[in-house]
Amino acid sequence: MWDQTIQNTSSTKPGYGSPDEHPELLDINYYDAADIGRDWLHLNGIDYNPGLDQIVIISRSLGEFYVIDHSTNLIEASGHSGGRWGKGGDFLYRWGNPEAYGRGTPQEQRLYVPHHAHWIKQGLPHSGKFLVFNNGQGRPGGPYSTVDMVAPPLDINNKYTIQPGKAYLPASGIEKYKATNPTSFYSAVVCGSYLLKNGNLLTTHGLKGTAIETDSINNTV
């Protein structure tokens, strides 16, 4: 992350610029270090897409996941050009908290201390979309967990699209699992979920140490 940061507090320091003009970079001042401390990013998940040669990582602290180019060499990865997708180590896509790059409000945040962002694999229903365990700590309306699916905006060349001055779409994910009584299903830490070949979800409830399989209408099977 260190090579892809931006800051707007000191013109004499590296990475000076306006975060809202550079969604491909991480605003190093989004959180006050006094609040977050050493757990500034808390990256807690990683996945690889061999077809796109891309990696997705997710930050519990910042409430976002980020897609980067896997094909870059060390020099390209520390810069802003090169690699299969031409952007070096910059973010190709990010989602979950547009306020973190100056293109949204707290009301538009969608991920809350999330875990386990990954691509739904080829051959499965909804392949190519992202699946995230949205733990829900700090979620408006009270803490509860969901499993969210995110369909990224791609052009015909599989490049992520974004409108000038706007946040990355979609505006909201699709809840693949949400308990009938939402607050009855909540884990503030860990957890993950995988889509199965039959279209069901296999989800871990970290705090309880259990796993459940649910169908498309939330029935536990």
Secondary structure by P-SEA (a helix, b strand, c coil): cccccccccccccccccccccccccccccccccccccccccccccccccccccbbbbbbccccbbbbbbccccaaaaaccccccccccccccccccccccccccccccccccccccccccccccccccbbbbbccccccccccbbbbbbbbcccccccbbbbcccccccccccccccccccccccccccccccccccccccccccccccbbbbbccccccc
